[in-house]
């Protein structure tokens, strides 16, 4: 086994696959290497400083695309069990098998609470999954998406056509820009804002602070709602508490919901739900019964409210924020 030492930053990762053991060291700034593959079988293993001491692995059937954009490393591969996979800076963003869980909940939780949403903003979300779900609403007249990395959009249109199909809708307007700058002069504009960001390192770091949530608050209409990707309750309690704290200084109602999704860290991902009204987002105001929503695979009326039922340890952590 080889030992690589770089700038005193050392990470030891042990992967046991099919009875074989491989040992790999990582520099913290380098999140993905083809050397991760294990002997005769190729495996992608997800390592990050956001979840030290653990990794999630998928067997690679075929590498479809790999590049380095202006902002991050971009990888697309065909897995043996989860379909095609999109990876940014070594972290899984979506797989064809389970992406619907995240995209449906992030979209339909706020959209079923908002009475007649007409103007919606998506921050990040270049893969198009949120847009796909938003386009199912006839009431929506305008969908703006602000994505910092155009490469993510281009790659998704090529390799994830069933996810990125919403870009063909005439109501969608694409802005290639840092969302924090985009929102600087936006006030009283959106009924719903959905922040589909990656983790708070790299290009998305500016989306996890007090200043950004002030801009979100200003950009929403008086009865507006915002939901944001809010990490895993098992390993990111500190980040969750910080984000709830930022939001509570601005919004009348702030809640946390949990989504079960196998290829995200610890098998789940959170949603920070913010409301400018007193009603909150725990109960939908309408059921999605029209034909446009017949293909939903995760979201339903009951699952909406159930997502806000949290384990005792997390409730204790956030109750006094």
N, C-alpha and C positions, 0 to 999 in steps of 0.2 A: 504494500500500500504506500502511495506517495504522500508526502507531506508538503503542502504549499503554505508559505508564510508571507503575508503582505501587510506592511505598515502596522504590525502588531494587532491587526483585526482578524480574528480567527473564528471560524464557525465549523463545528464538527457535526456532520449529518450522517446518520447510519440508516441505510435503507435495506430491509430484508424483503426480497422479492423471489418467490418460487424457490425458497430455500437457499438463495444466493445472497451474499452480503457484500455490499460495496461501500467504500468509505470515500467521502468527498469533502474538500475544504472550500470555503467560499469567502471571498472578500466581500464585505458588507455592501459595497456599492455595485457589485456585479451580481445580478439576481438570477441569471439564467446562462447555462453553458450546455453545449451539446455533450460535454463529458459527463453530464448527469446520467446518461443512458447506461443501463446495467448490462454489461457483458453482451451476450448474443441477442438479448431482447432489449428493445429501446423503450425507456420509460421517461416520462416527464415528471419531475418532482418539484413541487412548489415550496420554495423557501423564502422567508422574509423576516426582516427585523421586527415586523409587526406581530409575528407569532413565533418567537424563538423556541427552539427545542422540539418543534414538530414540523411535519411535512405531509402533503397530500400528493399521491402519485397516480398517474394514468398511463396505461400502456399506449405507445404511439404506433399507429398503423402506417401513417405516412405523413411526412412534413410537407405542407402545401405551400407555405410562404413564410419568409423571414426577412425582416429589414430593420433598420434603425431610422426612425423618423427624427424630426427636429427636437422632439421632446422625450422619446422613449423607445425601447426595443419592442418590436411588434412581431408576434409569432402566431401562425395558424397551423394547426395540425389535425389530422383525422385520428381519432382515438378508436380503440377496438370496442368500447362499450358506451361511450357518451356522445358519439357523433363528432362533428367538427368542434374545435375548441379555439377560442380567442384568448391570447395571453399578452398582457402588457407588462413590461419590465419584470417578467418572471412570475406574474400573478394572474391566475385565471380570472377572466372577466365574464365569460359565459361559455356554456356548452349547449349544443342543440338539444340534449336530453332534458335539461332542467331549467333552462333560461326563463321559461314561462312563469315559474313560481315568483321570481323576483320582479319581472316586468309587469305582470298582472297586478300584483299587490301594490307596487309603487305607483301604479297608474290609477287603479280603480278605487283604492281607499279614499284618496282626496276627491276623485271625480264623482263618486256616488254620494258624497256629502255635500259638495257644492251644488246649489240648486240648478242653475242653467249656465255652466261655465262656457264662455265664448272665446276667451283669450288665454292661452296657456304658454308658459315658458318651460323648456327643458334645458337644464344646465348639465353639460357633459352628455352622456348617452349617445355617443357617436355611432354605436352599433345599430341604433334605430329601433330597439325593442320597445321603448316607451312610446315612441312616435306611432309605431304599429298599433298599439292599444288605444292611444288617443284618437286616432283616425276613425275608430268605431263609433264615436260620439257625433251625432248629427248636429247637436247644439254648438259644437266648437266651430268657430269661424276662422281662427288664426292660431297656428302653432309655430312658435319661434324655438329654434334649438341653437344654443351657444356652445360649441365644441372647440376646444383649444387646438386639437390635433386633427387636421384634415385627413391624415393617413388612415386613422381609425374608420372614418366614414367611407373612404375609397375601398379599403380592404373588406369592410362589411358588405358593401354593395356587390362585391365580386364573390365572396365565399359564404355569405350568410343572407342569401336572397329572401328567404322566408321571414327573416327577422328585420331586414332593412327595407322591406317593401313599402313602408310608409313614406319614404322619401319621394315617391312618385305622386303623392297627394298634393294638389295645388295649394292647399292651406298651409303647407310646411315652408318655412323660411329658414335658411341655414346661415348662421353667423360664425365664421372661423375667428375666434377671439377668446381671450381670457375673460371668463364670466365676471370676475370681480371688476374689471374695467368696463365691460359691457353694461353693467348695472349702475354705474356711477351716476348717470343722469336720467335714470328711469324711475318715474314715480306714478303711483296710482294707475297701473296699467294692466296687471294680470289678475285673473280670477284664481288661477292655480299655478304654482311654481313647483317643479319636480327636479330635485338635485340628484342626478344619477352620476355621482362622482366615484372615482377610484379611491384608494386609501389615502390618508393625510400625509403622504410623502410624494415627492416628485411634482408633476404638473398640477395635482389637485390640492396641494398644501394650502393654497390661499383660500380654499373653500371651507376651511375648518377654523374659523376665528370669529370674534365678536363683530368685527368690522363688516364681514361678509353678510352676517345675519341682519345687520342694520340695513344693508342695501336690499336684501330680500324683503324685509318688512316694508321699506319705502316703495318697492316696486309693486307690491300687492295692492289690490283695491281694498276698501274698508272691510269687506266681508270675505277677504281672500284666505287661501290655505297654502301651506308649503309642506312638502315632505322631502326628507333628505336621507340618503344612505347613511346608516349610523352603526356600522361595525357589529362585532359579535359579542353577545352578552357574556360569553364564557371567558373571553380573554381581553376584552377592551373596555372594562367597566370605567376606567379612568377617562377614556375618550368620550364615552357615553355621558358621563357626569358633566364633563366640560361642555359638550354640545347642548345638553339640557339647560345648563346654566346660562349659556349665551342666549338661547331662545327665550328663556323665562324673563329675561330683562326687557323683552320687547313684545312678546305675544301674550294674549289673554289666556290661552290654553295651550299647554305643551304636554304631549304624551309620547310613549314609546311602544312600538309594536314589533313583533318578532316573526320572521319568515323562515320556514324550514326549507333548506336547499342543500343538497349533499356536497356540491363541489365548492362551496364557500367555506372559509375557515370554521372548524368545529361544526359544520353542517347547518349553519344558520346565519342570517344577516338581519340587522335591525333597521327600523324606519323611525326617524324622528319626525313627529307629526305636530305641526304648528298651526294655530288658528288665530285670526284677528277677532273672532267672535267667542262667546262664552260656551258655545255648543261642543266644540272639540270634534274629533274625527272617529270616535269609537263606534258610532252607529250610522249606517248608511241611510240616506233619505229616499233611496229608490233601489229597486231590484233591476238587474240587467237581464231582461227577459226577451228583448227583441232579437231578431235573427243575426244581427251584427255581433252579438255576444255568445252565439251558440257554440263557438269553438273554445271557450274558456276551459282551461285544464286545472287551474288551482283556485282562483278566486271564486267565492260564492258569498251569498248574504250572511250565512252563519260563520264562515271562515273569517270574514271581515272583523267582526267583534271579538272572535276567539283569539286573534293575533295580539290583542291587547292584554290578555291574561298572562301575567308574567310570574316567574318563579319568586319565591319569598326572598331569596338572597338579594336579587336585583331591586325588588321593591324597597327593601331596607336601605340599600345604598342610595337610592334616588329620592326617597320620600321627603327629605328635608332640604332639598336643593332650592 
